[in-house]
Amino acid sequence: MLRLGLIGCGGMGDVHRQAIEQLQGRAAFTAAVDLDLARATATAAHLGCSTVATDYREILPAIDAAIVAVPHHLHHQIGLDLLTAGKHLLMEKPLANSENECLDLIQTAQAVDRTLMVAYCMRFHPVIVEMERLLKAKTYGELFQLSIWTEQHTQGEPGSWMHQKATLGGGQLFSHGCHYIDILLAWLGDPVIGTHMGTRVGTPWLEGEGTSNVTMKFANGALGYHFGTWGARGTRLQYSFHAHCTAGMLEGQITQGLLLFHAGAAEDKTGTETLLFTAPPGKHVHNELFHFVECLESGQRPLTDGVRSLQSLRVIWKLYAAEEQGVVADLRGLGIE
Ligand SMILES: NC(=O)c1ccc[n+]([C@@H]2O[C@H](COP(=O)([O-])OP(=O)(O)OC[C@H]3O[C@@H](n4cnc5c(N)ncnc54)[C@H](O)[C@@H]3O)[C@@H](O)[C@H]2O)c1
């Protein structure tokens, strides 16, 4: 039985409860850690852990693998300590705040032969999984435009690590948009050029941008777009994907758990809308953890391993740099592999 530890019991602390039943007999949470002992104790009670600590180094004998859900500037050191202690690692996104830190984690995992997976939970959401299956099979022809909207209001307590660039690693795009850059690369292939425009207007509590618009052109000619904001005071689309294919448009309403297909001309009202798939509400983070455990059991490479996840961060860093210089980013050579 795989013994799992959870390090960081904040916002992401409780989401793993849903996985416990699904993993019964294969994996169990044995330890919970947080600087805040009360938080760690409450999470340990939810997850059924026998070990509780405020220092992750104390739980090493009690675990085989860890989920790390701490502020981004701590990912590198904690990840490194866990890997060198021989633990498998499911690191919350983004992998780490710099290219060197990411490479260090990837190379250490390889050197000690441990699994390093990045927690890009959106890749495991049932609507996204089904959408990907239909797009890869070209069920509705060629995908030529993928647009992704994420509209939410995200503001931490005053002084939160989420507000500072040095601790968050950037702005909304780096912290949250990385989920969608990862998906754009996975579905559309090698990017060629791209732009990012970000603003702090509407989210003055953030040092980096709170609202982002990313546009990319891919080697196959397709276009990708991501609009993400942490400043939404209202929303209709919430989390939505529109995949325009040559035979119609797939619409993933992620928050509602719906996948729709639209065809025909909208303007003359002859368009058709077909409901293809429904998923229960929720983040479905348990699917991500299930994949991690399956990879450990089978030795297979995680869908979102360190190498693949670094590619999406490299795209983001290139987009930020080009924005600062006022130029279009050259993204050639930054495919998912
Ligand atoms: N995939 C998603 O949908 C999603 C959503 C939110 C957050 N996240 C990720 O989860 C991670 C944590 O984010 P959060 O929103 O839960 O943050 P948070 O601030 O709510 O929680 C972080 C927790 O880590 C604890 N902590 C800080 N330093 C620690 C240390 N040295 N040892 C042990 N615990 C420590 C804090 O006390 C706090 O309880 C980040 O990587 C974030 O990007 C992912």
The ligand as an ORCA input file, in Angstrom:
! r2SCAN-3c Opt
* xyz 0 1
  N      -4.871     22.980     -9.332
  C      -5.632     23.908     -8.809
  O      -6.778     24.064     -9.191
  C      -5.078     24.758     -7.692
  C      -5.908     25.674     -7.027
  C      -5.368     26.429     -5.973
  C      -4.036     26.282     -5.642
  N      -3.262     25.397     -6.328
  C      -1.823     25.250     -5.997
  O      -1.673     24.679     -4.695
  C      -0.519     25.222     -4.069
  C      -0.931     25.854     -2.761
  O      -1.901     26.846     -3.035
  P      -3.070     27.173     -1.989
  O      -4.081     27.971     -2.727
  O      -3.508     25.902     -1.315
  O      -2.279     28.105     -0.988
  P      -2.643     28.472      0.529
  O      -1.909     29.703      0.868
  O      -4.127     28.434      0.708
  O      -2.052     27.246      1.330
  C      -0.668     27.001      1.432
  C      -0.430     26.270      2.738
  O       0.944     25.913      2.802
  C       1.345     26.093      4.150
  N       2.801     26.204      4.179
  C       3.573     27.275      3.877
  N       4.867     26.980      4.004
  C       4.930     25.695      4.425
  C       5.980     24.814      4.739
  N       7.262     25.195      4.673
  N       5.689     23.563      5.151
  C       4.397     23.162      5.229
  N       3.343     23.953      4.936
  C       3.614     25.208      4.533
  C       0.629     27.321      4.612
  O       0.554     27.393      6.018
  C      -0.744     27.112      3.967
  O      -1.645     26.414      4.796
  C       0.079     26.201     -5.083
  O       1.049     25.542     -5.850
  C      -1.107     26.584     -5.941
  O      -0.781     27.039     -7.248
  C      -3.762     24.636     -7.319
*
